[in-house]
Amino acid sequence: MTKVLLFVLIGLLATSAIMARVTNAPACGRHGDP
């Protein structure tokens, strides 16, 4: 169970980090805002 919890926590952290990057990068790149 501990391994499952660790995988879940790592997954949540990874998804949160990826979502943060994805939401920040295209907002500046696609729209061309500085």
N, C-alpha and C positions, 0 to 999 in steps of 0.2 A: 504493500500500500504506500509506503514512503516513496518508493521509486515513482509510482504513478503520480503522487502529489508533486514531486519534484518536476516531472515532465510537464505537468499541467501548469505549474508556476512558470517554468521556462518558456512554455508555449505562449502564455499570456504576455509575458515580458517581450518576447520576440514579436508577437503580433502588434502589441502597442507601439513598439519602436518602429516597426515597418509601416504601420498606419501613419504614424507621426511624420515619417520621412516622405511617404507617398502624398500625404495631404499638403505638406509644405513645399515640396519640390515642384510639382505641376502648377501650383498656384503662382509661382514666380516664373517658371519656364514657359508654359503654354500661353499665358496672358501677356508675357513679356514685361511684367512689372519689375522694377529694380528691387 
